[in-house]
Amino acid sequence: MLINIGYGNVVNSDKIVAIINSDSAPAKRIAQGAKDAGMAIDATQGRKTKAIIVTDAHVILSALLPETIAGRFGGTIQNES
C-alpha cells in the first residue's frame, strides 16, 4: 500500500521501519549520515523537514508531521506521558 507523505510523494508502507520526529540530535545525525552516504531522499519540496521516514533501504525526509504520516499509515500513536 502506498502512503502519501506530502506534496505528491508516496512511499510503499511495507518498507517503512520507523517514522521519527526530526527535532532531536540523533534524528538529525541519521538524516545527515544518510545524506552523506547518498541514501537520503528529500521529499520536502524545499520546506522544513518535520519527519524522517526510515525504510529498509533509504531515509526519506518529509515536511509533514510524524503524527500526520502515522495517521495515514493507519498506525496507532502512543505519546510518552
Backbone as JSON Lines, residues from 0, in Angstrom:
{"i":0,"aa":"M","n":[0.84,-1.18,0.0],"ca":[0.0,0.0,0.0],"c":[0.89,1.25,0.0]}
{"i":1,"aa":"L","n":[0.52,2.23,-0.79],"ca":[1.28,3.47,-0.87],"c":[0.71,4.51,0.08]}
{"i":2,"aa":"I","n":[1.59,5.2,0.79],"ca":[1.21,6.22,1.77],"c":[1.67,7.58,1.25]}
{"i":3,"aa":"N","n":[0.76,8.55,1.23],"ca":[1.09,9.91,0.81],"c":[1.89,10.58,1.93]}
{"i":4,"aa":"I","n":[3.1,11.05,1.59],"ca":[3.94,11.72,2.59],"c":[4.03,13.22,2.32]}
{"i":5,"aa":"G","n":[3.14,13.71,1.47],"ca":[3.05,15.14,1.22],"c":[3.56,15.57,-0.13]}
{"i":6,"aa":"Y","n":[2.86,16.56,-0.7],"ca":[3.26,17.22,-1.92],"c":[3.42,16.26,-3.1]}
{"i":7,"aa":"G","n":[2.53,15.28,-3.18],"ca":[2.54,14.36,-4.31],"c":[3.52,13.22,-4.2]}
{"i":8,"aa":"N","n":[4.17,13.06,-3.05],"ca":[5.14,11.99,-2.85],"c":[4.5,10.85,-2.08]}
{"i":9,"aa":"V","n":[4.8,9.63,-2.48],"ca":[4.25,8.45,-1.82],"c":[5.37,7.46,-1.5]}
{"i":10,"aa":"V","n":[5.13,6.64,-0.47],"ca":[6.09,5.63,-0.02],"c":[5.36,4.3,0.13]}
{"i":11,"aa":"N","n":[6.03,3.22,-0.21],"ca":[5.49,1.88,-0.01],"c":[5.47,1.59,1.5]}
{"i":12,"aa":"S","n":[4.29,1.4,2.06],"ca":[4.17,1.21,3.51],"c":[4.81,-0.09,4.0]}
{"i":13,"aa":"D","n":[4.99,-1.06,3.12],"ca":[5.62,-2.32,3.51],"c":[7.1,-2.15,3.82]}
{"i":14,"aa":"K","n":[7.7,-1.07,3.33],"ca":[9.14,-0.83,3.51],"c":[9.46,0.05,4.7]}
{"i":15,"aa":"I","n":[8.43,0.67,5.32],"ca":[8.67,1.61,6.42],"c":[9.05,0.85,7.7]}
{"i":16,"aa":"V","n":[10.16,1.27,8.3],"ca":[10.63,0.71,9.56],"c":[10.23,1.63,10.72]}
{"i":17,"aa":"A","n":[10.39,2.96,10.52],"ca":[10.07,3.92,11.58],"c":[9.77,5.28,10.98]}
{"i":18,"aa":"I","n":[8.95,6.05,11.71],"ca":[8.67,7.44,11.36],"c":[9.04,8.24,12.61]}
{"i":19,"aa":"I","n":[10.06,9.09,12.5],"ca":[10.54,9.8,13.68],"c":[10.49,11.31,13.48]}
{"i":20,"aa":"N","n":[10.4,12.04,14.59],"ca":[10.41,13.49,14.58],"c":[11.83,13.96,14.28]}
{"i":21,"aa":"S","n":[11.97,14.99,13.5],"ca":[13.3,15.44,13.07],"c":[13.97,16.42,14.02]}
{"i":22,"aa":"D","n":[13.36,16.72,15.16],"ca":[13.88,17.75,16.06],"c":[15.06,17.32,16.91]}
{"i":23,"aa":"S","n":[15.19,16.03,17.21],"ca":[16.25,15.6,18.13],"c":[17.61,15.5,17.42]}
{"i":24,"aa":"A","n":[18.66,15.59,18.21],"ca":[20.01,15.49,17.66],"c":[20.27,14.12,17.02]}
{"i":25,"aa":"P","n":[19.85,13.01,17.63],"ca":[20.08,11.72,16.97],"c":[19.36,11.61,15.61]}
{"i":26,"aa":"A","n":[18.16,12.19,15.52],"ca":[17.43,12.17,14.25],"c":[18.16,12.99,13.19]}
{"i":27,"aa":"K","n":[18.7,14.11,13.6],"ca":[19.46,14.95,12.67],"c":[20.73,14.23,12.21]}
{"i":28,"aa":"R","n":[21.35,13.45,13.11],"ca":[22.54,12.67,12.72],"c":[22.17,11.57,11.74]}
{"i":29,"aa":"I","n":[21.01,10.94,11.93],"ca":[20.54,9.91,11.0],"c":[20.36,10.53,9.62]}
{"i":30,"aa":"A","n":[19.69,11.68,9.57],"ca":[19.43,12.34,8.29],"c":[20.73,12.76,7.61]}
{"i":31,"aa":"Q","n":[21.66,13.35,8.38],"ca":[22.92,13.81,7.8],"c":[23.77,12.62,7.33]}
{"i":32,"aa":"G","n":[23.79,11.55,8.11],"ca":[24.53,10.36,7.71],"c":[23.99,9.76,6.43]}
{"i":33,"aa":"A","n":[22.67,9.76,6.28],"ca":[22.05,9.24,5.06],"c":[22.37,10.14,3.87]}
{"i":34,"aa":"K","n":[22.37,11.46,4.09],"ca":[22.73,12.39,3.01],"c":[24.16,12.17,2.57]}
{"i":35,"aa":"D","n":[25.06,12.03,3.54],"ca":[26.48,11.82,3.23],"c":[26.7,10.52,2.46]}
{"i":36,"aa":"A","n":[25.9,9.49,2.78],"ca":[26.05,8.19,2.13],"c":[25.26,8.09,0.83]}
{"i":37,"aa":"G","n":[24.5,9.14,0.49],"ca":[23.7,9.12,-0.72],"c":[22.45,8.25,-0.59]}
{"i":38,"aa":"M","n":[22.0,8.03,0.63],"ca":[20.84,7.17,0.88],"c":[19.62,7.96,1.32]}
{"i":39,"aa":"A","n":[19.67,9.29,1.24],"ca":[18.56,10.13,1.66],"c":[17.74,10.57,0.46]}
{"i":40,"aa":"I","n":[16.43,10.59,0.64],"ca":[15.52,11.09,-0.37],"c":[14.8,12.28,0.24]}
{"i":41,"aa":"D","n":[14.97,13.46,-0.35],"ca":[14.36,14.68,0.17],"c":[13.0,14.88,-0.5]}
{"i":42,"aa":"A","n":[11.94,14.64,0.25],"ca":[10.58,14.8,-0.27],"c":[9.9,16.01,0.37]}
{"i":43,"aa":"T","n":[10.7,16.99,0.81],"ca":[10.15,18.16,1.49],"c":[9.72,19.26,0.52]}
{"i":44,"aa":"Q","n":[10.14,19.2,-0.71],"ca":[9.84,20.23,-1.71],"c":[10.31,21.59,-1.23]}
{"i":45,"aa":"G","n":[11.47,21.64,-0.57],"ca":[12.06,22.89,-0.12],"c":[11.56,23.4,1.21]}
{"i":46,"aa":"R","n":[10.67,22.68,1.84],"ca":[10.14,23.1,3.13],"c":[10.96,22.5,4.28]}
{"i":47,"aa":"K","n":[10.65,22.91,5.5],"ca":[11.38,22.41,6.67],"c":[11.07,20.93,6.89]}
{"i":48,"aa":"T","n":[12.09,20.15,7.18],"ca":[11.91,18.73,7.48],"c":[11.28,18.58,8.85]}
{"i":49,"aa":"K","n":[10.13,17.91,8.91],"ca":[9.45,17.68,10.19],"c":[9.41,16.21,10.57]}
{"i":50,"aa":"A","n":[9.58,15.32,9.58],"ca":[9.56,13.89,9.86],"c":[10.65,13.2,9.05]}
{"i":51,"aa":"I","n":[11.21,12.16,9.65],"ca":[12.19,11.32,8.97],"c":[11.6,9.93,8.92]}
{"i":52,"aa":"I","n":[11.47,9.41,7.7],"ca":[10.91,8.08,7.5],"c":[12.08,7.14,7.21]}
{"i":53,"aa":"V","n":[12.27,6.17,8.08],"ca":[13.34,5.2,7.91],"c":[12.74,3.97,7.23]}
{"i":54,"aa":"T","n":[13.31,3.6,6.09],"ca":[12.86,2.4,5.4],"c":[13.99,1.38,5.44]}
{"i":55,"aa":"D","n":[13.74,0.21,4.86],"ca":[14.77,-0.82,4.86],"c":[15.95,-0.47,3.96]}
{"i":56,"aa":"A","n":[15.79,0.5,3.06],"ca":[16.88,0.83,2.14],"c":[17.3,2.3,2.17]}
{"i":57,"aa":"H","n":[16.39,3.21,2.51],"ca":[16.66,4.64,2.45],"c":[16.12,5.36,3.67]}
{"i":58,"aa":"V","n":[16.49,6.63,3.75],"ca":[15.92,7.55,4.74],"c":[15.22,8.64,3.93]}
{"i":59,"aa":"I","n":[13.95,8.87,4.24],"ca":[13.15,9.83,3.48],"c":[12.8,11.0,4.39]}
{"i":60,"aa":"L","n":[13.03,12.22,3.9],"ca":[12.73,13.42,4.66],"c":[11.39,13.97,4.18]}
{"i":61,"aa":"S","n":[10.5,14.28,5.13],"ca":[9.17,14.76,4.79],"c":[8.87,16.05,5.53]}
{"i":62,"aa":"A","n":[8.05,16.91,4.92],"ca":[7.65,18.17,5.54],"c":[6.38,18.01,6.37]}
{"i":63,"aa":"L","n":[5.79,16.82,6.37],"ca":[4.6,16.57,7.19],"c":[5.01,16.11,8.58]}
{"i":64,"aa":"L","n":[4.15,16.35,9.54],"ca":[4.41,15.9,10.91],"c":[4.35,14.37,10.98]}
{"i":65,"aa":"P","n":[5.14,13.77,11.87],"ca":[5.1,12.3,12.01],"c":[3.7,11.79,12.35]}
{"i":66,"aa":"E","n":[2.96,12.55,13.16],"ca":[1.61,12.14,13.53],"c":[0.69,12.06,12.31]}
{"i":67,"aa":"T","n":[0.85,12.99,11.38],"ca":[0.04,13.01,10.17],"c":[0.35,11.8,9.3]}
{"i":68,"aa":"I","n":[1.62,11.49,9.14],"ca":[2.02,10.34,8.33],"c":[1.56,9.05,8.99]}
{"i":69,"aa":"A","n":[1.73,8.95,10.3],"ca":[1.3,7.74,11.01],"c":[-0.21,7.56,10.9]}
{"i":70,"aa":"G","n":[-0.95,8.64,10.95],"ca":[-2.4,8.57,10.79],"c":[-2.79,8.05,9.42]}
{"i":71,"aa":"R","n":[-2.08,8.46,8.39],"ca":[-2.34,7.97,7.04],"c":[-1.92,6.51,6.9]}
{"i":72,"aa":"F","n":[-0.91,6.15,7.67],"ca":[-0.41,4.78,7.68],"c":[-1.4,3.83,8.35]}
{"i":73,"aa":"G","n":[-2.24,4.4,9.2],"ca":[-3.2,3.58,9.93],"c":[-2.65,3.05,11.23]}
{"i":74,"aa":"G","n":[-1.45,3.52,11.61],"ca":[-0.84,3.06,12.85],"c":[-1.37,3.81,14.05]}
{"i":75,"aa":"T","n":[-1.2,3.23,15.2],"ca":[-1.6,3.9,16.42],"c":[-0.46,4.75,16.93]}
{"i":76,"aa":"I","n":[-0.81,5.88,17.5],"ca":[0.19,6.81,18.01],"c":[0.16,6.73,19.53]}
{"i":77,"aa":"Q","n":[1.33,6.46,20.12],"ca":[1.44,6.39,21.57],"c":[2.32,7.52,22.03]}
{"i":78,"aa":"N","n":[1.74,8.44,22.79],"ca":[2.51,9.55,23.34],"c":[3.14,9.14,24.64]}
{"i":79,"aa":"E","n":[4.38,9.58,24.85],"ca":[5.05,9.32,26.12],"c":[4.52,10.3,27.15]}
{"i":80,"aa":"S","n":[4.0,9.8,28.25],"ca":[3.5,10.7,29.3],"c":[3.96,10.22,30.66]}
